[in-house]
Amino acid sequence: MPTCSGKSQDVTVITLEEKCLDSTTVPGLKRSLRPLVRPNARVVLDLARVCRVDSAGVGAVLSFHRQMSAVGGNVKLSSIPQPVRALLQRMRVHWVFDIYNGREEAVESFQL
């Protein structure tokens, strides 16, 4: 399950605790992210602990992004390990997200 790492400058930082985002963990992830979908919400998803993602995991993150965009919210990704980043690039979904090397950089980007 993801954990809220706190709020900084009105940005909610969520650390995904799952090592794998796959069909077994996605239902819990979606339930946990649902309350964050609200107008003008700003969220950083920290993926530093995620080692493996399958198509269900990518779909869950894309779905969260789409839901947030629909209500005027914004999601940015941070701290993505290289194997996961490479997968996002292979699937050609990396262009959908603003991706940052660290959570602080992602939080600060909302202020620009």
N, C-alpha and C positions, 0 to 999 in steps of 0.2 A: 504494500500500500504506500502511496505517496505521503510524505509528511510536509507540513507547512514549516518552512525554515524561517518564517517571519515576514514582516512587512518592512519595506524600506522605501521611503519616498512614495507612499501609496501604491507600491508594487508588491504583489504577493509572490514570494519565491517558494516553489514547491520542489522538493527533492524526491525524485522517484527512487524508491527503495528496492524495487524489483531488479534482480540481476538480468532477468529475461522478460521482455515484453512479448508475450505470445498468447495463444488462444486460452491458456489456462489462467493467465493473470489479467487479461484485458477486461473481463467483466468487473472485477473489483476496481481496476483503475478508472473505468468509466463512471462507476458509482461515486468514487472519491472526487473526481473532477467536476461532476455535475453541479455541485453547489457554487462553484467558482464562476459559472456562466451567469453573468449579470451585466447590465449596461455599463459601458465605459471601464470595465475591470481591466487591470493590467497584470499579467501573470508571466513569470519566468519559470519554465520547466527546466530544472537542473538534472541532466541525464548522466552525470559523472559515474554513477554506480551501475548503470545499465551496460551489460556486456554483449547482449544478443537481442535482436529484434527480428520478428518475422512479419509477414504481411498483415496479420491481425494487429500487431503492435503499431505498425506504421499507420494502419487504418484508424486506430483509436486516437492517435495523436493528431492526424488530419481531421478527424471528426470533431475533436475538441477545438481545433483551430477554426473550423468552419462555424461551429456553434458560437464561439466568442465573436467572430467577425460579424455574424448575423445580428448581434445585439450591441455592436459598437465597441466590443472589447478587443484586446490585443494579446497575443501569445508570442513569446520569444523563447528560443531554446538556448541552453548554455551547457558548457562542459561535456560535449559529446565525445565519447571515446572514438578513436580512429576507425575501428571496425564498423561501428554503428554509423558514423559519418559517411564512410565509404558505401554502405548499403543505401543510405538516403540518396547519395549521388547516383548510384546505379539505377535506383528506382525513379530517378529524376524528380524527386519531391523536395530536394534540398532548396530549390528556388522558391518554394511556397513560404518558407520560414525565414525570419531573421535569426541567424545563428551567431553566437558569441562564444569566445574561448572560455570565459569565466562568468560567474553569476553577477559580480560587481559591474562588469562591463555591460552586461545585458540590462541591469537595473538602470544604470546611468544613461543608456541609450534612450530610455523613455523621456528623459529630460531635454533631449535635443529638439 
